[in-house]
């Protein structure tokens, strides 16, 4: 795609962008993320690093060379949701870009997003396609991971189809739908996209402007078994509290029941009787 820098820069007066990067014990990876932000063809006005209680002592040493280019917030280890939330709350920009500490951006990521959002000012969120890597090798994405734009609420039901590292979000959207749910140890992004996408369409740039790196030992998908249990909680919240139309509500209930059935089989295998009992009761509630 040809450069849009001139037009994008002319529209930057409407886009005061704050980038929020949470980090926990990833001193060896943070420079890749930071360098990709600082190399953008149109700059962010603010780059916020939230150190979520890191215990790798060299993080401060790694960040020293960036000290005049970043805002560093340090907190006890409260989890990625709390880290993102404090960064968003402290940000001064009217647009928020999120980036995980192990991911990175293509050099024109913000430029492309500013351009499409400038052309369609009614939209409040823009996300991009991405390239996946594991152990240095590019991965092919499955059909179920296909990303889209528009009213995508029902596409969001099976699993997370918006990458946090790819989004540019108008700050006022958080005022309306709330921040990341800090009670969810995982799938907190899935929960947020449900709350946003049941209300608004989203813009999607079908170009891999975000680089997503997997295979780390500290990834949440490795830490927790039965990730669908967190999606079940998010779906239940959404059905109970969000302004769903009749078709979206029906689709959300059907997905919740499907995920409960899958979880119950796994819970039986793992001997997790307490959680199984709780979700069995939830299933009965929605099956009536």
N, C-alpha and C positions, 0 to 999 in steps of 0.2 A: 504494500500500500504506500502511496506517495506521502511525503511529509505534509503534515497539516500544521506545522509549527506556527506559521505566521497567523493563521486564523485563530488557532488555539490560544496563542499569546494575546491576541486582541480581545479575547473573551475572558481572560483570566481575572479581570476585575470582579466578575461574578463568582469566581471559584477561589476562595481562600482555603486551601487544602491542608489539613492536619493529618499526618500519617501516624498511626498508633501501632507499635511493635511490642508485644509482650515477649519476655524472654525468661526462661528458667533453666539454668545450667547448660547453656548452649553458647558458651564463649567462642567455641571453635567454629560455629556456624553463623553467628550474628553479622560478621563482616560482609558475607555474601549478600545478605538481605539489605544491610545498610548501604553498601556500595551501589546496589541497583536502584535504591531510592535517590541517592545523591547524584546519580548519573542521568536522571530523567531529562528528556528534552524540554519539558517545562517543569520548573521546580515546585515542590511543595513549599508552603510557607512555614511549615513547622514539622519537625520529626520528633516524636515522643517515644522514648524507650521506657518500658515499665519492667523493672527488674523484680520479678515475682519471687523474692526470697532465694536468689541463687546462692549456692554454696560452693560453686567452682570459683576459687579465689581470684582467678585471672580475668574475670569479666570486666572489672573496673580498669585493669591495665589495657585490655583490648579496646575499651571505649574512650581511652584517654585521647587518642588522636582525633576523635570526633567531637570532643567536648564543646567546641565552639559552633557545632552544627546540629546539636541535638539537645532536647530537654530530657533529663534523666529523672525518673521517678522510682524510688525504691520502697518496697513494702515487704511485709512478711509473706510467706508462701500461702496464698489464698486461692490459687487456681487461675486458669487462663481467663475465665469469665470476669472475675474480679479485676484482673490485670487490664483486660481490655476496657472494662467499665471505667476504671479510674483514669485511664488515658483519654477516653472519650469525654469524661466530665471535665478534665483539666484542659482539653484542647480549646484553642481559640478560633479555629477555622469554622466556616459554615458548611464545609464538606469534609467527611471523614473517610480516609482510606485505611484499610486494615491490612497488615502483613504479618504472617507468622514468621518467627525468627529463623526457621529452616527453609523458607521459600524465598523467591526473588521475582523481580519484574523484568520484562523486556524494556529496553531504553525508552520506548515511546508509549508505554502503558497509560500514564496519566494524560498524555497528549491526546490519544485516541478517545479516551473517555470524556474529556472536556469537550472535544469536538462534537461527539454525538449527543451529549447532554445539552450543549448549547443549541443544537438544532432542534431538540425536543425538550423544551424547558419544563414541561409538565411532569416529567419523570423524576423520581427521587432516588433511584438506585440503578447503577449500571455495573454489570459484571462481565467478565471476559472468559473466553476459552483458556485452556491451560495445557501445558505439556507436563507429563508425569515422568519422574525419574526414580529408579530404585537401584542402589549400588552402582551408580554411574551409567546405567542403561535406561534408554527411553522405553516406557511402557505403553502398550496399546490400551486405550480406554474401551470398556465394554458399552454396549448399547444402553444399558441401564444408567450409565453415567452421562449420557448425552445432555447437554445444556441448551437452554432455550430462553427466549425473551417473550414478553407479553404477559398475559394473565396465566401464571404457571403454578398456581396453588396446588392443583391436583398432581402436577409433575413432581412437586416437592414432597408428596406424601410417602412414597416408598423409602427414600433415603435422601441425604443432603445433595442437592444438585447445584448449589451455589457455593463456591469456595470463598471463605473469608478473605483470603489473600488477594482475591480478584476484584473485590467490590470497591466502589466509590459511592458513598451514601450521603444524602443531604442530612445535615445534623438534626433538622426539625423532625425527621422521621423517628428518631429515638425518643423525642419528647412525646410523640403520639403513641408509639407501640411499646416503649420501654427499652431497657438495655438487655444485655445478656443475663439469663437466669443463673445466678450464682449458686443455686441449690442443685443444679445439674452438673455432675462431675464430668459428663461427656454429652455429645449431641446438643450442646448449647447453641451451636450455629443452626442446626436443623430447627430447633425451637424458634429462634428469631426469624428465620426465613418464613416459617408458617405464619407468624404474626404479621409480617410485612406483606407477603404475597396474597393473603386473603383479602387485603385491602387495595393493593395497588399492582399495576403491571410493572414489569422491570425491563430495562434495556439490556441487550446482550450483544457483545462484539464477538463474532465467530472467528476470532483470530487468537492464537495462543500467546497472549501477552503476559501470562503468569506462569512461572516455573514452580512446580510442586515436587518436593523431594520427600520420599518415604523411606521406610526401612529402619528408622531410628528405634532404639530400645525403649525410649521414653514416650513413644506415641500412645495416645489414649486407647486406641483400638487394640493395643497389646496389653494394656493395663487392666481392662475390664472385659470379662466374658459377657455374652448376652447383651450386646449394645442396644438391641431393640427395646430393652426395658426402659431406657431413657427416652426413646422415641415414643413409647406408649404413654409415658408421663406427659410428654410435650403434646401429643395428640389429644389426650384427655383435657388438658388445660385449654387447648385451642377450641375444642368442641364446646366446652363449658363457658368460655369467656370472650371468644372472638366473634365478630359480626359476619358469620358465614351465611351465604345464600343456601337454598335448599339442596342444590346439587352438590355443592362443596361439603356441606354438612354430612350428607349421605356417604360421599366418597371418604371423608375422614373417619366416620364410624366404621365403615367396611374395612378400611386399612387398619384401624385400631384393633378390631376383632381378629383380623388376619395375623397381626403381629403378636397379639396375646397368645394365639394358638401355637405359633412358632416358639415363643418364649417358654410356654408351659412345658413343651417337650424338652427343651434345654434345661429347665429348672429341675425337672424330674431326674435328668441325667446327673446334674450337679448336686442333687439333694438339697436344693434351696426351697424348703417347704414354706417358710414364712412369706417370701415374696410371691411364690406360686399361689398361695392362698389369697393374697391381696389382689392379684391380677385375675384370679378366678371370680372373685366377687365383682370386680370391675366388668368382666365379661358378661356376667349375669345382668348387671345394670343396663348394659347397652343391647342385650339380646332380648329384652322384654318388649 
